[in-house]
Amino acid sequence: MADLSAFPITERWVPQDPTRLQLFSFPTPNGVKVSIALEEMGLPYEAHRVTLADDDVKSDAFLSLNPNNKIPAIIDPDGPDGPLGLWESGAILLYLTEKTGKLGGTTAADRARVTQWVMWQMGGLGPMLGQLGFYTKFAGKEIDDPRPREKYAEEGRRLLSVLSTALGRRDWIAGDFSIADIAIVPWLNALNFYGTKDLVGWDDHPNLQAYFDRFMARDGVQAGLDVPPRNG
Ligand SMILES: N[C@@H](CCC(=O)N[C@@H](CS)C(=O)NCC(=O)O)C(=O)O
């Protein structure tokens, strides 16, 4: 039986089956990347609901696993040198592909391209669309100065054009379906939540709508989209 007692987080969010991978998350674009990847890879896991409230992400229990106070984070009881705690969604996705040999690209060139697009999402698409959401839907919308909103809208438009051009008529962004798609599409979905589709010129890219629909039609994606349940 795996012993996860070295992880203080497990005192508050208690594993039912410590032999399973433990996911600490909330169904945001960054959170669902990991639940979707776990579903698509067929890895058994247990999901713990850690909300974005300070009581959760900034609690001592959560900080003991992720000092960066952000979901998602995991504990893999079956890590390479014993139980492994890990955070940052991109790092978790890359770790899971290495662990399972799945969804990371088959050839070395494919694997490099998958990593490239994961990095592109982590450093560009996610942060920029997230900032645009803040200045459009959340507290930033109260700010009169239009420049932050314009800046992030322009960058969002640029990033969508890059994605649309690179995707072209292909089904997936880096060869076969991969963690690169799992990293990217939840952020396209966030445009719906933030109400920012028009601002980033979504309708100029019909291939992105088709890409989005193709992704959403997958069983693993549907299974991972609301994990742990938002209203659990
Ligand atoms: N770069 C991080 C970002 C994670 C992130 O921004 N998580 C947000 C939810 S999507 C969060 O936990 N926010 C809580 C907070 O900042 O207090 C990753 O990809 O894992």
The ligand as an SDF file (V2000), in Angstrom:
LIG
                    3D

 20 19  0  0  0  0  0  0  0  0999 V2000
    1.1090   28.2150  -14.6860 N   0  0  0  0  0  0  0  0  0  0  0  0
    0.1770   27.5680  -13.8150 C   0  0  0  0  0  0  0  0  0  0  0  0
   -1.0320   28.4500  -13.6570 C   0  0  0  0  0  0  0  0  0  0  0  0
   -2.0740   27.8290  -12.7780 C   0  0  0  0  0  0  0  0  0  0  0  0
   -3.1710   28.8130  -12.4330 C   0  0  0  0  0  0  0  0  0  0  0  0
   -3.1680   29.9810  -12.8540 O   0  0  0  0  0  0  0  0  0  0  0  0
   -4.1240   28.3620  -11.6290 N   0  0  0  0  0  0  0  0  0  0  0  0
   -5.1970   29.2350  -11.1910 C   0  0  0  0  0  0  0  0  0  0  0  0
   -6.5340   28.6770  -11.6510 C   0  0  0  0  0  0  0  0  0  0  0  0
   -6.5820   28.4860  -13.4070 S   0  0  0  0  0  0  0  0  0  0  0  0
   -5.2060   29.2980   -9.6810 C   0  0  0  0  0  0  0  0  0  0  0  0
   -5.0240   28.3130   -9.0150 O   0  0  0  0  0  0  0  0  0  0  0  0
   -5.4090   30.4910   -9.1070 N   0  0  0  0  0  0  0  0  0  0  0  0
   -5.4930   30.6830   -7.6950 C   0  0  0  0  0  0  0  0  0  0  0  0
   -4.6680   31.8470   -7.2000 C   0  0  0  0  0  0  0  0  0  0  0  0
   -3.8590   32.3770   -7.9820 O   0  0  0  0  0  0  0  0  0  0  0  0
   -4.8200   32.2180   -6.0260 O   0  0  0  0  0  0  0  0  0  0  0  0
   -0.2240   26.2090  -14.3870 C   0  0  0  0  0  0  0  0  0  0  0  0
   -0.3620   26.1280  -15.6100 O   0  0  0  0  0  0  0  0  0  0  0  0
   -0.3680   25.2510  -13.6170 O   0  0  0  0  0  0  0  0  0  0  0  0
  1  2  1  0
  2  3  1  0
  2 18  1  0
  3  4  1  0
  4  5  1  0
  5  6  2  0
  5  7  1  0
  7  8  1  0
  8  9  1  0
  8 11  1  0
  9 10  1  0
 11 12  2  0
 11 13  1  0
 13 14  1  0
 14 15  1  0
 15 16  2  0
 15 17  1  0
 18 19  2  0
 18 20  1  0
M  END
$$$$
